[in-house]
Amino acid sequence: MPGLQCLFTSADPAAFQLLPTYAARLPWLKIIGNTINTREARHYLQEFDVDILFCDAATVTEPEMENFFINKAGKILVIVLASPDELTTCNFKCDIFSFLEKPVSFEKFFNAVSRAKLYLRSFENSSVSQAVDYVFIKSEYKFYRVKFNEIIFCESMKDYTQVYVTNKIKPITTLQNLKTFANKLPNDDFIRVHRSYLVSLEKIDVVTKSEITIGQKLIPIGESYRSSLFKLIQQSS
């Protein structure tokens, strides 16, 4: 499966100082950021596709963060570092995927992220039959049958996605976020190039350092996605 993206956030950086070192030992785990307050954490969570958030008990129980995770239930796995006292006294209202008791050893960390990896893998589209070459897209009160090779690119519009296809002037708008919709498409044919864009590899005309051209459309390349894109280009060159 593609690498998992994680974010660390805590008002007590000392308690988290070993975690980035642990994460660096796992090639399939990518660190998006290491923040020290709720405001910074929410910025990263809104700007990037974070799969796993590591935080302390004090951070995740802040009302602002709790409400955020209640609304994002199932989309971000929350792993909380806590002492035994915090586990018994804190009232966690949002869903917590796993707890790590302080101090955290590499073995505990590895076991937690491995469980998260297996959990997320269960939602991948790899189980879809290779004979299926289309997806049904629900838009308003209709279901549009769209072949994978008809999809040009997809654009995120916060909590919904616009899907641009070859046989329609206007995009099909679906009430799914981009990450959810992307899981319905074959990984080998589509690639995320920006937090707001997913493109069909077949439809790309030109790639520069900062953008992709598809027909008359210019699509920006996000900094965190550039490495994966150009690695793929090198493999095909």
Buried (B, 14 or more C-beta within 10 A) or exposed (E): EEEBBBBBBBBEEEBBEBBEEBBEEBEEBBBBBBBBEBEBBBEBBEBBBBBBBBBBBBBBBBEEBBEBBEEBEEBBBBBBBBBEEBEEEBEBEBEBBBBBBBEBEEEBBBEBBEBBBEEBEEEEEEEEEEEEEEBEBEBEEEEBEBEBBBBBBBBBEEEBBBBBBEEEEEBBBBEBBBBBBBBBBBEEBBBBBBBBBBBBEEBBEEBEEEBBEBEEBEBBBBEBBBEBBBEEEEEEE
